[in-house]
Amino acid sequence: MKFLVTGGTGFVGSHLIEALLADGHEVAVLVRDPARLQTFSFRDRVQQIRGDLFASEPFPADTEAVLHLAAVTKVIRPVEFDTVNHQGTRHLLQRLQRLPRLGKVVAVSSLAAAGPSSASVPATETEPARPVSLYGRSKWLAEQAVFHEAPCPAIIVRPPIVFGERDLDMLAALKILKKGLMPILGKRCRYSVIYVKDLISGILHAALSPLKDELFYLTNPDPVDWEDFMALAAAAMAVRRPRAIRIPLPAVYVLAQLAEARCRLFRQRAIFNRDKYRELRCHDWICSGAKSERMLHFVPRFSLPEALAATIGWYREEGLL
């Protein structure tokens, strides 16, 4: 099968390409920065399409399915969320109209598009979206564009927090944890999470299924709070009894302002800002994987301890931790 992948040089996208190639599929990759593609071992096994969501070289006419992962989670200016995640998706969909063999679009969204869950009850796909952040709203608007403007059947998948090999967003927290400290921002919350290799499996289940115009959560069935998640990571790192450092929400907001100011001053993108604070101040972010298990027959294979051990092992092999 011939796939076109956007966001293929990112954390999740690179794992997805490796899985597609391992299964014998042909892959074309929309590449904004060719230098990034050169860092992957699969660089000579994919067709490179230079450009971005707004303009690029022509897409292969024999494309049968599109896996859309390109998005921004780190910005300098908040408007970038809507520009890339929402408007970029709409431009991509317009250009897909030219592909005569296209049969499916699978777009990777986020639990942030739905918003936080209520009263520790896992969110389900039937509930209305209530995004609380600009990032979440941009992803929800992108979902609406996919369902209403895609030239073929579409599936949206919403993962919660994703972790695994090549994820650098969690590295800063793990470096602090290695020193015996466990920073906890705001109040204690419960989160759904998913290991990247399980997420890839779920995306492929969606792409190869006969289903169309559906929304699915892809998640590990066991929610955790941040403290418990870090405790599992500490065990994998052989860190004994890390000291919890709780930072109250007012202080988190001040830190978010300072981080945002630093981003603007040095023109450096970072995931922590006031938009992330809007998510941190909510209570729980948990979702149900019952629908994906029932309709996609998708069940995560890795336990959280196994997945964290593999992730931390990769950090160590790369000399990052």
VEXKOL-452312 format. One record per residue (C-alpha): residue in three letters; x, y, z. Coordinates in pm, 1 decimal, always signed. Each point is the difference from the previous one (the first is absolute). Layout:
// residues N
type: ALA c1: X c2: Y c3: Z
...
//
This chain:
// residues 321
type: MET c1: +0.0 c2: +0.0 c3: +0.0
type: LYS c1: +129.8 c2: +351.0 c3: -77.5
type: PHE c1: -10.2 c2: +241.9 c3: +292.7
type: LEU c1: +70.2 c2: +372.0 c3: +19.0
type: VAL c1: +115.2 c2: +105.3 c3: +347.5
type: THR c1: +14.2 c2: +354.6 c3: +134.8
type: GLY c1: +207.4 c2: +66.1 c3: +311.3
type: GLY c1: +213.1 c2: -302.0 c3: -83.8
type: THR c1: +324.2 c2: +139.7 c3: +144.6
type: GLY c1: -156.8 c2: +64.9 c3: +339.6
type: PHE c1: -6.3 c2: -214.4 c3: +311.5
type: VAL c1: -314.0 c2: -201.0 c3: -83.4
type: GLY c1: +27.5 c2: +29.1 c3: -377.7
type: SER c1: +343.8 c2: -158.6 c3: -19.8
type: HIS c1: -122.7 c2: -305.0 c3: +193.0
type: LEU c1: -300.7 c2: -19.1 c3: -231.1
type: ILE c1: +216.9 c2: -1.0 c3: -313.0
type: GLU c1: +216.3 c2: -277.8 c3: +140.9
type: ALA c1: -310.6 c2: -210.3 c3: +68.6
type: LEU c1: -143.9 c2: +62.3 c3: -348.0
type: LEU c1: +325.7 c2: -101.5 c3: -168.1
type: ALA c1: +32.4 c2: -308.3 c3: +221.2
type: ASP c1: -346.5 c2: -107.6 c3: -116.6
type: GLY c1: +100.2 c2: +36.2 c3: -366.1
type: HIS c1: -186.9 c2: +320.3 c3: -84.7
type: GLU c1: +126.2 c2: +277.6 c3: -226.4
type: VAL c1: +45.5 c2: +334.7 c3: +170.5
type: ALA c1: +23.6 c2: +357.1 c3: -124.8
type: VAL c1: +87.7 c2: +262.2 c3: +260.4
type: LEU c1: -80.5 c2: +370.4 c3: -4.4
type: VAL c1: +328.7 c2: +152.9 c3: +119.2
type: ARG c1: +37.6 c2: +363.2 c3: +100.6
type: ASP c1: +363.8 c2: -35.2 c3: +108.5
type: PRO c1: +193.0 c2: -257.0 c3: -210.1
type: ALA c1: +285.7 c2: +3.8 c3: +251.1
type: ARG c1: -224.8 c2: -159.7 c3: +260.9
type: LEU c1: -85.2 c2: -287.7 c3: -231.5
type: GLN c1: +369.6 c2: -76.1 c3: -38.2
type: THR c1: +25.4 c2: -86.4 c3: +369.4
type: PHE c1: -220.6 c2: -308.9 c3: -42.6
type: SER c1: +107.2 c2: -339.6 c3: -130.1
type: PHE c1: -307.2 c2: -18.1 c3: -224.6
type: ARG c1: +100.1 c2: +311.9 c3: -196.8
type: ASP c1: +81.5 c2: -194.4 c3: -317.9
type: ARG c1: -308.7 c2: -221.8 c3: +20.5
type: VAL c1: -263.9 c2: +273.4 c3: -24.1
type: GLN c1: -103.0 c2: +243.5 c3: -270.5
type: GLN c1: +76.2 c2: +353.9 c3: +109.6
type: ILE c1: -256.0 c2: +273.5 c3: -79.3
type: ARG c1: +159.2 c2: +332.9 c3: +81.4
type: GLY c1: -226.3 c2: +267.5 c3: +143.8
type: ASP c1: -252.8 c2: +51.8 c3: +278.0
type: LEU c1: -374.7 c2: -10.3 c3: +55.2
type: PHE c1: -50.3 c2: +318.9 c3: -201.8
type: ALA c1: +217.2 c2: -65.3 c3: -305.5
type: SER c1: +219.3 c2: -282.7 c3: -121.5
type: GLU c1: +106.5 c2: -211.7 c3: -291.5
type: PRO c1: -292.5 c2: -198.7 c3: -146.5
type: PHE c1: -127.6 c2: -289.5 c3: +206.3
type: PRO c1: +35.3 c2: -345.4 c3: -160.9
type: ALA c1: -302.4 c2: -70.2 c3: -219.0
type: ASP c1: -9.3 c2: -362.6 c3: +118.8
type: THR c1: -45.9 c2: +96.3 c3: +368.5
type: GLU c1: -263.1 c2: -226.3 c3: +156.0
type: ALA c1: -6.9 c2: +131.7 c3: +356.5
type: VAL c1: +122.4 c2: +308.5 c3: +184.1
type: LEU c1: +119.6 c2: -8.7 c3: +360.1
type: HIS c1: -3.2 c2: +358.6 c3: +122.4
type: LEU c1: +216.9 c2: +62.8 c3: +305.5
type: ALA c1: +158.1 c2: +338.6 c3: -76.5
type: ALA c1: -78.6 c2: +251.4 c3: +274.5
type: VAL c1: +164.7 c2: +237.4 c3: +243.9
type: THR c1: -2.4 c2: -44.9 c3: +376.6
type: LYS c1: +268.5 c2: +264.8 c3: +64.7
type: VAL c1: -41.2 c2: +358.0 c3: -116.3
type: ILE c1: +147.0 c2: +344.6 c3: +39.6
type: ARG c1: -329.6 c2: +176.0 c3: -71.3
type: PRO c1: -338.1 c2: -157.0 c3: +91.2
type: VAL c1: -140.6 c2: +70.5 c3: -348.1
type: GLU c1: +232.4 c2: -270.9 c3: -134.2
type: PHE c1: -227.7 c2: -268.5 c3: +144.8
type: ASP c1: -288.5 c2: +99.9 c3: -225.0
type: THR c1: +221.1 c2: +80.6 c3: -298.2
type: VAL c1: +165.8 c2: -342.1 c3: -13.8
type: ASN c1: -235.5 c2: -242.0 c3: +171.2
type: HIS c1: -329.8 c2: +132.5 c3: -135.4
type: GLN c1: +68.5 c2: +204.0 c3: -312.7
type: GLY c1: +286.2 c2: -227.6 c3: -103.6
type: THR c1: -232.1 c2: -299.6 c3: +17.2
type: ARG c1: -257.8 c2: +176.9 c3: -214.6
type: HIS c1: +260.9 c2: +81.7 c3: -264.9
type: LEU c1: +116.9 c2: -361.1 c3: +0.3
type: LEU c1: -354.5 c2: -127.9 c3: -48.2
type: GLN c1: -53.7 c2: +230.6 c3: -297.7
type: ARG c1: +308.4 c2: -139.4 c3: -169.0
type: LEU c1: -106.5 c2: -359.0 c3: +63.7
type: GLN c1: -293.7 c2: +58.9 c3: -233.8
type: ARG c1: +240.7 c2: -66.0 c3: -288.8
type: LEU c1: +83.1 c2: -358.8 c3: +100.3
type: PRO c1: -218.2 c2: -238.1 c3: -204.1
type: ARG c1: +75.9 c2: -318.0 c3: +199.6
type: LEU c1: -26.0 c2: +148.1 c3: +349.2
type: GLY c1: -225.1 c2: -217.9 c3: +213.7
type: LYS c1: +58.1 c2: +111.4 c3: +359.7
type: VAL c1: +137.7 c2: +280.6 c3: +215.7
type: VAL c1: +104.7 c2: -73.7 c3: +357.5
type: ALA c1: +72.9 c2: +313.6 c3: +203.0
type: VAL c1: +173.8 c2: -11.8 c3: +336.1
type: SER c1: -157.6 c2: +250.0 c3: +236.5
type: SER c1: +29.5 c2: +21.5 c3: +379.1
type: LEU c1: -197.4 c2: -44.2 c3: +319.6
type: ALA c1: +55.1 c2: +375.9 c3: +34.2
type: ALA c1: -259.5 c2: +43.5 c3: -276.8
type: ALA c1: -263.5 c2: -149.8 c3: +228.5
type: GLY c1: +108.1 c2: +177.2 c3: +315.2
type: PRO c1: +31.8 c2: -139.9 c3: +351.7
type: SER c1: -218.0 c2: -280.9 c3: +128.8
type: SER c1: -253.4 c2: +61.2 c3: +273.4
type: ALA c1: -12.1 c2: -150.8 c3: +349.2
type: SER c1: +259.0 c2: -268.2 c3: -75.1
type: VAL c1: -231.0 c2: -155.4 c3: -262.0
type: PRO c1: +189.0 c2: -89.8 c3: -320.0
type: ALA c1: -101.0 c2: +206.3 c3: -301.7
type: THR c1: -170.9 c2: -185.1 c3: -284.1
type: GLU c1: -31.4 c2: +81.5 c3: -368.8
type: THR c1: -368.8 c2: +94.3 c3: +31.1
type: GLU c1: +60.3 c2: +295.1 c3: +232.5
type: PRO c1: +18.8 c2: +355.5 c3: -138.6
type: ALA c1: +344.7 c2: +154.4 c3: -25.2
type: ARG c1: +90.3 c2: +268.3 c3: +253.3
type: PRO c1: +364.3 c2: +95.5 c3: -67.1
type: VAL c1: +149.0 c2: +227.9 c3: +264.3
type: SER c1: +322.1 c2: +94.2 c3: -181.0
type: LEU c1: +80.9 c2: +168.6 c3: -327.8
type: TYR c1: +185.4 c2: -315.0 c3: -104.2
type: GLY c1: -303.1 c2: -212.6 c3: +79.2
type: ARG c1: -233.2 c2: +230.0 c3: -189.3
type: SER c1: +228.2 c2: -4.4 c3: -305.9
type: LYS c1: -5.0 c2: -379.6 c3: -0.2
type: TRP c1: -379.2 c2: -10.3 c3: +39.5
type: LEU c1: -40.8 c2: +238.8 c3: -294.1
type: ALA c1: +234.4 c2: -221.6 c3: -201.3
type: GLU c1: -221.3 c2: -298.8 c3: +84.0
type: GLN c1: -306.2 c2: +182.6 c3: -129.0
type: ALA c1: +184.1 c2: +86.0 c3: -320.3
type: VAL c1: +96.4 c2: -363.8 c3: -53.8
type: PHE c1: -354.3 c2: -126.2 c3: +50.2
type: HIS c1: -157.4 c2: +266.6 c3: -221.1
type: GLU c1: +263.2 c2: +68.9 c3: -266.1
type: ALA c1: +190.3 c2: -324.6 c3: -58.6
type: PRO c1: -54.4 c2: -131.9 c3: -355.4
type: CYS c1: -42.9 c2: -358.3 c3: +127.1
type: PRO c1: -96.3 c2: -189.0 c3: +318.4
type: ALA c1: +191.3 c2: +114.3 c3: +306.6
type: ILE c1: +87.1 c2: -118.3 c3: +348.6
type: ILE c1: +115.9 c2: +218.9 c3: +288.7
type: VAL c1: +209.3 c2: -150.3 c3: +279.3
type: ARG c1: +49.6 c2: +185.0 c3: +326.7
type: PRO c1: +295.2 c2: -115.7 c3: +209.2
type: PRO c1: +56.4 c2: +135.4 c3: +352.3
type: ILE c1: +355.5 c2: +59.5 c3: +128.2
type: VAL c1: +241.2 c2: -188.9 c3: -227.5
type: PHE c1: +341.9 c2: -113.5 c3: +120.6
type: GLY c1: +274.1 c2: -223.2 c3: -130.8
type: GLU c1: +330.6 c2: -12.2 c3: -182.4
type: ARG c1: +87.1 c2: +329.6 c3: -180.0
type: ASP c1: -234.2 c2: +205.9 c3: +216.6
type: LEU c1: +203.0 c2: +292.9 c3: +128.2
type: ASP c1: -283.8 c2: +186.9 c3: +175.2
type: MET c1: +15.4 c2: -226.6 c3: +306.2
type: LEU c1: +378.3 c2: -0.3 c3: +17.7
type: ALA c1: +31.5 c2: +313.7 c3: +215.6
type: ALA c1: -224.0 c2: -149.1 c3: +270.5
type: LEU c1: +194.4 c2: -327.3 c3: -5.6
type: LYS c1: +331.8 c2: +182.9 c3: +37.7
type: ILE c1: -135.1 c2: +168.5 c3: +313.1
type: LEU c1: -134.3 c2: -333.9 c3: +122.5
type: LYS c1: +343.7 c2: -155.4 c3: -44.7
type: LYS c1: +125.5 c2: +249.7 c3: +259.4
type: GLY c1: -253.9 c2: -132.0 c3: +249.0
type: LEU c1: -258.6 c2: +275.4 c3: -43.6
type: MET c1: -356.0 c2: -37.2 c3: -129.2
type: PRO c1: -158.3 c2: +333.5 c3: -104.0
type: ILE c1: -381.6 c2: -5.4 c3: +11.5
type: LEU c1: -170.7 c2: +296.5 c3: -164.3
type: GLY c1: -330.4 c2: +100.8 c3: +155.6
type: LYS c1: -248.9 c2: -237.5 c3: +156.3
type: ARG c1: +3.4 c2: -376.2 c3: -24.8
type: CYS c1: -167.8 c2: -113.4 c3: -323.7
type: ARG c1: -61.4 c2: -327.3 c3: -181.8
type: TYR c1: +111.5 c2: -42.3 c3: -360.1
type: SER c1: -46.3 c2: -249.6 c3: -277.6
type: VAL c1: +323.8 c2: -85.4 c3: -178.4
type: ILE c1: +113.1 c2: -218.3 c3: -287.5
type: TYR c1: +337.4 c2: -141.4 c3: -100.7
type: VAL c1: +101.9 c2: +105.7 c3: -349.9
type: LYS c1: +24.6 c2: -355.5 c3: -135.2
type: ASP c1: -352.6 c2: -73.7 c3: +119.1
type: LEU c1: -120.7 c2: +323.3 c3: -158.5
type: ILE c1: +154.6 c2: -100.8 c3: -332.3
type: SER c1: -180.4 c2: -332.3 c3: +19.0
type: GLY c1: -328.8 c2: +180.5 c3: +58.4
type: ILE c1: +55.7 c2: +239.4 c3: -290.7
type: LEU c1: +66.7 c2: -294.0 c3: -232.8
type: HIS c1: -311.1 c2: -178.6 c3: +125.8
type: ALA c1: -197.9 c2: +312.0 c3: -96.0
type: ALA c1: +171.4 c2: +43.2 c3: -337.9
type: LEU c1: -49.7 c2: -360.6 c3: -109.9
type: SER c1: -350.5 c2: -45.5 c3: +135.0
type: PRO c1: -311.7 c2: +28.2 c3: -221.5
type: LEU c1: -144.7 c2: +258.3 c3: +239.3
type: LYS c1: -59.7 c2: +356.6 c3: -110.2
type: ASP c1: -92.5 c2: +333.8 c3: +151.9
type: GLU c1: +69.1 c2: -111.8 c3: +356.4
type: LEU c1: +171.7 c2: +149.7 c3: +304.3
type: PHE c1: +208.1 c2: -213.7 c3: +235.7
type: TYR c1: +199.3 c2: +44.5 c3: +318.1
type: LEU c1: +320.9 c2: -205.4 c3: +1.8
type: THR c1: +118.3 c2: -41.7 c3: +357.6
type: ASN c1: +151.5 c2: -230.4 c3: +256.4
type: PRO c1: -290.5 c2: -132.8 c3: +211.5
type: ASP c1: +166.3 c2: +100.9 c3: +329.4
type: PRO c1: -4.0 c2: +374.3 c3: +79.0
type: VAL c1: +268.7 c2: +127.1 c3: +234.3
type: ASP c1: +68.8 c2: +318.7 c3: +184.9
type: TRP c1: +325.1 c2: +182.0 c3: -69.4
type: GLU c1: +151.0 c2: -98.7 c3: +333.1
type: ASP c1: -63.7 c2: -369.9 c3: -61.4
type: PHE c1: +128.9 c2: +26.7 c3: -357.4
type: MET c1: +321.0 c2: +160.6 c3: +123.8
type: ALA c1: +28.7 c2: -265.1 c3: +270.9
type: LEU c1: -5.4 c2: -268.7 c3: -269.9
type: ALA c1: +265.7 c2: +193.9 c3: -190.0
type: ALA c1: +208.0 c2: +33.5 c3: +316.3
type: ALA c1: -16.0 c2: -377.1 c3: +50.5
type: ALA c1: +117.7 c2: -54.3 c3: -358.1
type: MET c1: +289.9 c2: +240.0 c3: +66.1
type: ALA c1: +83.0 c2: -159.5 c3: +336.0
type: VAL c1: -66.7 c2: +331.3 c3: +176.4
type: ARG c1: -106.4 c2: -71.3 c3: +357.5
type: ARG c1: -265.7 c2: +208.8 c3: +170.5
type: PRO c1: +11.6 c2: +317.2 c3: -208.7
type: ARG c1: -104.4 c2: +310.1 c3: +189.8
type: ALA c1: -328.4 c2: +148.5 c3: -123.3
type: ILE c1: +9.6 c2: +375.8 c3: -54.1
type: ARG c1: -351.3 c2: +141.5 c3: -35.8
type: ILE c1: -34.2 c2: +330.3 c3: -182.5
type: PRO c1: -339.4 c2: +166.9 c3: +63.6
type: LEU c1: -208.2 c2: +121.7 c3: -293.5
type: PRO c1: +65.5 c2: +375.2 c3: +54.8
type: ALA c1: +373.0 c2: -68.9 c3: -16.0
type: VAL c1: -50.0 c2: -221.4 c3: -306.8
type: TYR c1: -172.2 c2: +291.5 c3: -172.6
type: VAL c1: +291.4 c2: +232.9 c3: +76.4
type: LEU c1: +245.4 c2: -258.6 c3: -131.7
type: ALA c1: -210.6 c2: -37.1 c3: -313.9
type: GLN c1: +11.2 c2: +376.6 c3: -57.5
type: LEU c1: +376.8 c2: +3.4 c3: +43.2
type: ALA c1: +43.6 c2: -297.4 c3: -234.2
type: GLU c1: -216.8 c2: +169.5 c3: -262.3
type: ALA c1: +198.5 c2: +323.2 c3: +28.0
type: ARG c1: +323.0 c2: -194.0 c3: -43.0
type: CYS c1: -138.9 c2: -164.5 c3: -315.5
type: ARG c1: -78.6 c2: +338.7 c3: -153.1
type: LEU c1: +332.1 c2: +151.6 c3: +103.4
type: PHE c1: +218.7 c2: -280.7 c3: -135.9
type: ARG c1: -236.7 c2: -112.9 c3: -278.4
type: GLN c1: +6.4 c2: -353.3 c3: +138.8
type: ARG c1: -308.1 c2: -222.7 c3: +7.0
type: ALA c1: -91.4 c2: -175.5 c3: +323.5
type: ILE c1: -290.3 c2: -217.7 c3: +107.7
type: PHE c1: -46.6 c2: +173.5 c3: +337.3
type: ASN c1: -188.3 c2: +329.4 c3: -16.7
type: ARG c1: -328.4 c2: +155.9 c3: +109.9
type: ASP c1: -188.5 c2: -222.0 c3: -243.2
type: LYS c1: +140.6 c2: -308.7 c3: +172.3
type: TYR c1: -95.3 c2: +157.8 c3: +333.3
type: ARG c1: -362.7 c2: +9.7 c3: -117.0
type: GLU c1: +16.6 c2: -378.5 c3: -26.7
type: LEU c1: +193.7 c2: -53.5 c3: +323.9
type: ARG c1: -257.1 c2: +186.0 c3: +209.9
type: CYS c1: -270.8 c2: -252.0 c3: -95.9
type: HIS c1: -62.2 c2: -309.5 c3: +207.0
type: ASP c1: +14.5 c2: -322.8 c3: -200.9
type: TRP c1: +93.9 c2: -88.3 c3: -358.6
type: ILE c1: -115.9 c2: -357.6 c3: -44.3
type: CYS c1: -173.4 c2: -169.4 c3: -291.6
type: SER c1: -152.1 c2: -337.6 c3: -76.9
type: GLY c1: +142.7 c2: -241.4 c3: -254.1
type: ALA c1: -314.6 c2: -215.2 c3: -1.9
type: LYS c1: -115.2 c2: +108.4 c3: -346.1
type: SER c1: +338.6 c2: -59.3 c3: -163.1
type: GLU c1: +17.4 c2: -343.1 c3: +163.7
type: ARG c1: -351.8 c2: -85.9 c3: -117.1
type: MET c1: +15.0 c2: +133.5 c3: -356.1
type: LEU c1: +371.1 c2: +2.6 c3: -86.7
type: HIS c1: +92.7 c2: -302.6 c3: +212.7
type: PHE c1: +283.0 c2: +210.7 c3: +137.6
type: VAL c1: +147.7 c2: -84.2 c3: +339.9
type: PRO c1: +336.3 c2: +144.2 c3: +115.2
type: ARG c1: +267.3 c2: -269.2 c3: +33.9
type: PHE c1: +245.3 c2: +168.7 c3: +236.8
type: SER c1: -44.3 c2: +56.8 c3: +371.9
type: LEU c1: +104.1 c2: +339.2 c3: +133.6
type: PRO c1: +306.2 c2: -138.9 c3: +184.4
type: GLU c1: +113.9 c2: -180.1 c3: -318.2
type: ALA c1: -52.2 c2: +307.0 c3: -215.2
type: LEU c1: +177.1 c2: +234.2 c3: +242.5
type: ALA c1: +293.5 c2: -240.2 c3: +31.9
type: ALA c1: +37.7 c2: -9.5 c3: -379.1
type: THR c1: -27.7 c2: +379.6 c3: -21.7
type: ILE c1: +258.6 c2: +64.2 c3: +268.6
type: GLY c1: +226.5 c2: -262.5 c3: -154.0
type: TRP c1: -7.9 c2: +193.1 c3: -326.0
type: TYR c1: +83.5 c2: +328.4 c3: +174.8
type: ARG c1: +300.8 c2: -166.7 c3: +156.4
type: GLU c1: +114.8 c2: -158.3 c3: -326.5
type: GLU c1: -13.4 c2: +342.8 c3: -163.4
type: GLY c1: +197.0 c2: +156.8 c3: +284.6
type: LEU c1: -290.0 c2: +227.5 c3: +91.9
type: LEU c1: -58.0 c2: -123.9 c3: +354.1
//
